[in-house]
Amino acid sequence: MINGFLLVHKDSGITSSRVVQIIKKKFNLKKVGHLGTLDPMATGLLIIAVNRATKFASLLLQSEKSYRAEVTLGTQTDTDDAEGEVISSKNIHQNKSEIKEILLTFLGDSDQLPPNYSALKHNGKPMYKYARDGIKVKKQARKIFIKNINNIEINFPKVSFDIKCSKGTYIRSIARDLGLKLGCGAHLSKLIRTSQEKFKLSDACSLDDISLEKLISLENAFEDLDFIQLNESDAAAFLHGRSIQTDFEHTELLRVYDSKNQFIAIGKKTSKGFKHEYLV
């Protein structure tokens, strides 16, 4: 069975789920999923998990992501991006230095409210469906972390910048909240995902050019992790879900190899011994 990850350069105007459907049909694959939604308007890196790689998706879903964002000041929309309806327009009173200073206040930890139009679910129903029906849902703020904001360019009314952030961060919400802090309103007018974990947009292919020859194996995808090799009896017990005793103090995730040097799992030491977290 073919297992691994594909790096797709998603175009604007197509949903992430549609990309999954196209790849699944194109290569007649059993299981396919994506590792972090890109809005239809957004472009850039979309990691696609194929077959057993979908079991490892949570490892990469937790990873930091980087974007090149463009925010348009002075106009607020109901979706917080360029695809929504304009709900207010105001003049911009701050100069470039003031805008840059306020933008940099987003660095570090904060509580972020997701956009009204998002795929987050409330009582099992996506929030965008409530928004389309004109129903207001009380949203819970989520903890996010902005690691850096660089290469800021301001050409009124546009503000462009590179941003690296934790999982679950909505760049649309950054745009919205920047407009609120400036008092003029704002929306996200362009977004490009440039990296996720160690994977970069420069290594991605368009949907037209994607091929299974570009597949990144599970082993290569996690080659940055340390590894351990088990003897035959320990490997058998390990694969059956039993914990094994080890003499190392390593508590992070490890690549696990059997006695024949075959990559079999990613495991972790726990209070009950060394156990698998994800089986190949």
C-alpha positions in Angstrom: 0.0 0.0 0.0 1.2 3.5 -0.8 1.6 5.6 2.3 3.0 9.1 2.8 2.5 12.8 2.3 2.1 15.0 -0.8 2.9 18.7 -0.8 0.3 20.6 -2.9 0.4 24.2 -3.9 -3.3 25.1 -3.6 -4.7 27.7 -5.9 -7.2 30.3 -4.8 -10.9 29.5 -5.4 -10.8 25.8 -4.4 -11.5 24.3 -1.0 -9.0 22.1 0.8 -11.6 19.2 0.9 -12.0 19.5 -2.9 -8.2 19.1 -3.3 -8.5 15.9 -1.2 -11.3 14.6 -3.4 -9.3 15.3 -6.6 -6.2 13.5 -5.4 -8.1 10.6 -4.1 -9.9 10.1 -7.5 -6.8 10.9 -9.6 -4.7 8.1 -8.0 -7.5 5.8 -6.9 -6.5 6.0 -3.2 -8.3 4.4 -0.3 -7.8 7.1 2.3 -6.7 10.7 1.9 -6.9 13.7 4.2 -5.3 17.2 4.5 -3.3 18.5 7.4 -4.8 21.9 8.1 -7.5 23.7 6.2 -6.7 26.6 3.8 -9.7 28.8 3.1 -10.8 28.9 -0.5 -9.4 32.4 -1.0 -6.0 31.4 0.4 -3.2 29.8 -1.6 0.0 27.9 -0.7 1.1 24.8 1.0 -1.5 22.1 1.7 -0.1 18.8 3.1 -2.0 15.8 1.9 -1.8 12.5 3.9 -2.2 9.3 1.9 -3.5 6.0 3.4 -1.8 5.1 6.7 -0.2 8.6 6.8 -3.7 9.8 7.8 -3.0 8.1 11.2 0.0 10.3 11.7 -1.9 13.5 10.8 -2.3 14.7 14.3 1.5 15.0 14.7 1.7 17.6 11.9 -1.6 19.2 12.7 0.0 20.4 16.0 2.9 22.1 14.1 3.6 25.7 13.6 2.7 27.3 10.3 4.0 30.3 8.4 2.2 32.7 6.1 2.6 35.7 3.9 -0.5 37.9 4.7 -2.0 41.0 3.2 -4.5 43.0 5.2 -6.5 45.8 3.8 -7.2 48.6 6.3 -10.3 50.8 6.5 -12.8 48.1 5.4 -14.4 45.5 7.6 -16.3 42.5 6.2 -18.6 40.0 7.8 -16.2 37.1 7.0 -13.1 39.0 7.9 -11.7 38.4 4.4 -12.1 39.7 0.9 -14.9 37.2 0.1 -17.4 38.7 2.6 -19.8 41.6 2.5 -18.5 45.0 3.5 -20.1 46.0 6.9 -18.1 49.2 7.6 -15.7 51.6 6.0 -13.6 54.2 7.9 -10.6 56.4 7.4 -7.1 55.4 8.5 -5.6 57.9 10.9 -2.4 56.3 12.0 1.0 56.6 10.2 3.1 53.7 9.1 5.2 53.6 12.3 2.1 53.5 14.5 0.5 50.7 12.4 3.7 48.6 12.6 3.9 49.1 16.4 0.3 48.0 16.9 0.8 45.0 14.5 3.7 43.8 16.6 1.5 43.8 19.8 0.1 40.5 18.5 3.4 38.7 19.2 3.4 36.1 21.9 0.6 34.4 23.7 -3.0 35.7 23.4 -6.7 34.6 23.4 -8.2 34.8 20.0 -11.8 34.7 19.0 -12.3 32.7 15.8 -14.2 34.3 12.8 -18.0 34.1 12.7 -17.5 32.3 9.4 -15.3 29.3 10.3 -15.5 25.5 10.2 -15.3 25.3 14.0 -18.3 23.4 15.2 -20.9 24.5 17.8 -23.3 21.7 18.9 -22.0 19.6 16.0 -22.8 22.3 13.4 -20.1 24.5 11.6 -20.2 28.1 12.8 -20.4 29.4 9.2 -23.8 27.8 8.9 -25.1 29.7 11.9 -23.6 32.9 10.5 -25.3 32.4 7.1 -28.6 32.0 8.9 -28.0 35.2 10.9 -27.7 33.4 14.2 -25.1 34.7 16.6 -23.1 32.1 18.5 -21.2 32.9 21.6 -17.6 32.0 20.7 -15.0 30.7 23.0 -11.6 32.4 22.7 -8.7 30.0 22.0 -5.1 30.2 23.2 -2.7 31.0 20.3 1.0 31.9 20.0 2.5 34.2 17.4 6.2 33.4 17.2 7.3 36.2 14.8 6.0 38.9 12.5 8.6 40.0 9.9 9.1 41.8 6.6 6.3 44.3 7.2 5.4 46.4 4.2 2.8 49.2 4.3 1.4 50.7 1.2 -2.0 52.3 2.2 -4.4 50.7 2.6 -2.5 47.5 2.4 -0.3 46.0 5.1 1.7 42.9 4.2 3.8 40.8 6.5 5.2 37.3 7.2 3.8 35.6 10.3 4.7 32.3 12.1 2.0 31.0 14.4 0.7 28.1 16.5 -1.9 25.7 15.3 -5.5 27.0 15.5 -4.5 30.6 14.7 -6.8 32.4 12.3 -5.0 35.0 10.2 -8.4 36.4 9.4 -8.9 37.1 13.1 -5.5 38.9 13.2 -6.7 41.1 10.4 -10.0 41.8 12.1 -8.4 42.5 15.4 -5.7 44.8 13.9 -8.6 46.8 12.4 -10.3 47.0 15.8 -7.1 48.2 17.5 -6.6 50.8 14.8 -10.3 51.8 14.9 -10.7 51.7 11.2 -11.6 48.1 10.6 -9.7 45.7 8.3 -10.0 42.4 6.5 -7.6 39.8 5.1 -7.2 40.4 1.4 -4.5 37.8 0.6 -3.0 34.8 2.3 -0.2 32.4 1.3 0.8 29.5 3.5 4.6 29.3 3.0 5.5 26.5 5.4 4.3 23.9 8.0 6.6 22.1 10.3 9.7 21.5 8.1 7.8 21.4 4.9 8.0 24.4 2.5 5.9 25.8 -0.3 8.9 25.8 -2.6 8.8 22.0 -2.5 5.1 21.8 -3.4 3.5 21.0 -6.7 0.3 22.2 -8.3 -2.6 19.9 -8.6 -1.9 19.5 -12.3 1.7 18.5 -11.7 1.3 16.4 -8.6 2.4 12.7 -8.9 3.0 9.8 -6.5 6.6 10.1 -7.4 6.6 13.2 -5.2 5.3 11.1 -2.2 7.2 11.7 1.0 7.5 8.4 3.0 6.4 8.2 6.6 10.0 7.5 7.6 11.4 10.5 5.7 8.6 12.8 7.0 9.7 12.1 10.6 13.5 11.8 10.0 14.1 14.7 12.4 13.0 12.5 15.3 15.6 10.4 17.2 15.2 6.6 16.9 15.5 3.3 18.7 16.0 -0.2 17.4 14.2 -3.1 19.2 15.2 -6.7 19.3 12.9 -9.3 17.8 11.0 -10.2 21.0 10.6 -6.6 22.2 9.4 -5.5 18.7 6.7 -8.3 18.7 5.4 -7.2 22.1 5.6 -3.5 21.1 3.5 -4.1 18.0 0.9 -5.9 20.0 0.4 -2.9 22.2 2.4 -4.1 25.2 4.8 -1.7 26.9 8.4 -2.6 27.0 11.0 -1.6 29.5 14.0 0.6 28.4 16.9 2.1 30.2 16.9 5.5 28.4 15.5 8.7 29.8 14.3 10.1 26.5 10.6 11.2 26.9 10.0 12.7 23.4 8.6 10.8 20.4 11.0 8.4 18.8 11.1 6.6 15.5 11.0 2.8 16.2 12.8 0.2 14.1 12.6 -3.6 14.4 15.6 -6.0 14.5 15.6 -6.0 10.6 15.9 -2.2 10.6 12.3 -1.7 9.3 10.5 1.4 10.4 7.5 0.2 12.4 6.2 3.0 14.5 6.6 6.2 16.4 6.7 5.6 20.2 7.1 7.3 23.5 8.3 6.4 27.0 5.5 6.6 29.6 5.2 5.8 33.3 4.2 2.3 32.3 7.1 1.8 29.8 7.8 2.4 26.2 4.7 2.1 24.0 3.7 2.9 20.4 1.8 6.1 19.7 1.5 5.6 15.9 1.9 2.3 14.1 3.3 2.2 10.5 
